[in-house]
Amino acid sequence: MKIVKHPEEVINNRVLKPGSVIYTSGNAATPQDLLEQLAKDLSIRHVALYCVLPLGERLKPLYSEERCQDLTHRVIFNSYLTREAVNKGWAKYHPMHLSEIPKYAMMEGGPNVAIISVSGPDPGGNYSLGTTVEAVMAAIRSVRRNNGIVIAERNARMPFVLGTTIPESYIDYLYDTDYPLPTSPVHEPDGTALRIGEIIASLFIEDGTGSEPGSTLQYGLGEVPEAVTDAIIRKGVGDLAIHTELFTDAMIKLVKQGIVTNRWKRPVNFAVSSIFLASKQENYDWYNYNSSVQSRPCNYTNSVFEIAEMPKMVTINGAIGVDLHGNIWADSLDARSIYSGIGGQSDFIRGTQYAKDGIAIIALKSKTKDGISKIVDCCPAGITTTAIPADQVIIVTEQGAFDPRKLSLGEHAVGIAHLAAPEFRDQLLKQIHDDPAFHKPYAYLHKGVRGFTPYDEVPERM
């Protein structure tokens, strides 16, 4: 391993030659000093760069129209940095399940350069991949198989997250730096999000007992996860577990309060995640050498087979919209405008349905901040759906919860319509009533709504 003092010593056209295929860490582990040099050095041309959710304000020039002329960005999950480039055609978007990224990274033609973030070494001489693992380990293996180069940025503020480490011999170049890690602000839940949190915690989060496990949790960032966390605390449950792709401040809160114990998880008794984000450095420091939470590659955290082994798995994800059939879309605003990416939503939805007593939930506010309904008749033409009606996902808005299991398509439509805000509900119900495609909708329009629990009827609301 060679220590370099300046990024340009290793980020240059002699090391990154034309035809290079680069994989870089994303999220809070985006190696900003090294990638900033890649943005600046326009002599580095005809290379491809793969990344999942890059973060860091300094990196905006990396995704500019000018830089995209000679650098092919292959974006697996959009961030605010990449969204314009993807949607204007300057960069390429790859729709891909998070669980499958390592598999494709290892295929022929995979990366021959890895630009990563690390922390360490530990007393054994190993380096942690820090706050982002996802497919980084697979990329490193591809690089080594291709006799390529691993370039590591060691940020003094990067925590040593236990679980997934590499020996020093895997690193060809190491660059030391010290700058603030990207943070994700905590979104204080409004009244609508609080109602959704109450519904989910009351109906679907189970307490652990002396002989039975509590729920195992997966969820991400945003108002609704914060609201769910607060409602779980108020409910007073215990002996919960976490198996997730993204570990957040809300989950730190549950561990600190002793609500998450992972006691019932087998064969490990700690929380597992592939990506770690925090709202402040203090919480990144909490991850440092903390054995209550460990990192794993996303082909483990998001494996349908691993998820299916979790006791009482409850997966809670968001969506941009839902139609009356139960089609759900979460990565796009329309067929040609990619907002985020496929990510791991489908992995957890399908894995959870194989888990004993597993429950897959999509939680969303019934309308946008501009007053547009998120519950619509039909999904936009050509849009990518992250869940389809056959996935049997429980859908929750502030209006209530709808469980489609064992129900017909027509019954789906009526139940989902009741999740809409009142000003949109009647019109949706009229569309169902007037549409010959639905089998006798009037029969269940007038005999109660099967599978739907209104907010006012949720038991033990906190």
GILINWO-V103100 format. One line per field, one symbol per residue. psi: psi as a letter, one per 30 degrees, with the letter a starting at -180 (. if undefined). burial: b if it has 16 or more other ideal C-beta (glycine too) atoms within 10 Angstrom, else e. Layout:
psi: ???
burial: ???
//
This chain:
psi: kkkkfkefffilfeeilkfkjkkklabfgkieeefeeeeejffjlhlkjkljikljefgeffgleeffegjjkjkfkkafefeeeefggflkkjjkkeffeeeffflkgakgkkjlklkallfgglkkgbfjecgeeeeeeeeeeghakkkkkjkfgkljklejlkleffkekkkkljlkkkljkkjkkaeeeeeeeeeeeeffkkkkaffklakkkklblleeeeeeeeeeeefgllhllkjlfkkleeeeeeeeggejfgffkkglhlkklfkkllfleeeeeefjhjffklkllffeegkeeeeffkkhkjkjlllelklffgkkkffleafgjkeclebgeeeeeeeeffkkgkkkkkklkfllfggkkfjleklkkglkkfkleffhkkkkaffakkjfkglleeeeeeeeefflkeffeeeeeeeeefjffkjhffefffhljkfkjlefgkkhk.
burial: eeebeebeebbeeeebeeebbbbbbbbbbbbbbbbbbbbebeebeebbbbbbbbbbeebeebbeeebbeebbbebbbbbebbbebbbeebbebeebbbbbbbebbbeeebbbbbbbbbbbbeeeebbbbbbbbbbbbbbbbbbbeeebbbbbbbbebbbbbbbbbbeeebbbbbbebeeebbbbebbebeebbbbbbbbbbbbbbbbbeeeebbbbbbbbbbbbbbbbbbbbeebebbbbbbbbbbbbbbbbbbbeeebbbbebbeeeebbbbbbbbbbeeebbebbeebebbbbbbbbbbbbbebbbbbbbbbbbbbbbbbbbbbbbbbbbeeeeebebbbbbbbbbbbbbbebeebbbbbbbbbbeeeeebbbbeebbeebebbbebebbbbbbbbbbbbbbeebeebbbbbbbbbbbbeebbeebbebbeeeeebeebeebbeeebbbbbebeebeebe
//
